[in-house]
Amino acid sequence: MEEKEQIYAILKRIEAGQPVNQEVMELEAEAFADIMEELVDSRMVENVTVSRSGSGVVTVKNAAIKLTRRGLDFILLKESGRI
């Protein structure tokens, strides 16, 4: 799945109040962490923490994840075909 499609799928799950984790999204831990970091860096979501240890272990905490206005705008743009 293309990265924009994955981002859209994650944002839609958040909007619907469904859980978002690497198992549900069928992604490797590193790929899931990269996408979640991008969502935070792009300010599309709030309340997400990504931790990376020196041994390569990646942890994503997103129990209280929330969409921001930018996240909602991304959904609208994707659904209108502008992305």
N, C-alpha and C positions, 0 to 999 in steps of 0.2 A: 504494500500500500504506500502511496506517495506521502511525503511528510505533511503536506497541507491537508490531505484526507485524514491522516492520523490526528492532527491537531483539531480538525473539525469534529471528528468522532469523540475525542476527549471532551471538548467544550460542550457538545450536545449531551453527553452523559452527565456532566456537572450541572447543566441547565435542568435536566430531568431529575436531578437528585439521586442518580445512580452511582454506585461505587466506581472508582477509577483506580486501577492498579495494573501492574504489568501482566498478571495472569488474565484478567478480563480483556485487556487490550492485545493480548497474545504477542507481547514484545519481550525481548531480552532485557535484563535489568539495566544494562548500560544504555540501550536505546530509549527505554522508558525514562530514565533519569535525564538524558539529553533533551528529550521533548519537554519534560516538565520544567527543566531549567530555562528552555527557550520561552515557554509560556510565562514564567515568572519575569524573565528579562524583558519580554515584550509587554509586560504589565497587563496580560490578559486574565491572569488569575492571582489570587492572594491566598495567604496561609499555607504555603508549600515550602518545605525545607528539604534540600537535597544534600546528603552528606556522603563524602567519598573518603575512604580510609586509605592509608598507604599500601595496604595489602590488596587493594582493588575492590573491596566490598563497597557496594553502593546502596544507600538507604534513602527512600523517598517517604516523607511524612506529609500526608495531605488530608488528615481526618476532617479538618474544618475548612476545606477548600471552597473558595467563592469565585464566581465570575466577576470580572470588572466590566466597566462600560466598553473597554477595548475588546474584551472577549465576546461580548454581545454583538458589537459591531462586526467582528470577524464572522460570526455566524450569519448575520444578515447579508454581508457581502458575498459569502459563499453561496447562500441560498438564492441570491438574486443573480448568480452567475458572473459576478464581477471579479471573482478570484478563481 
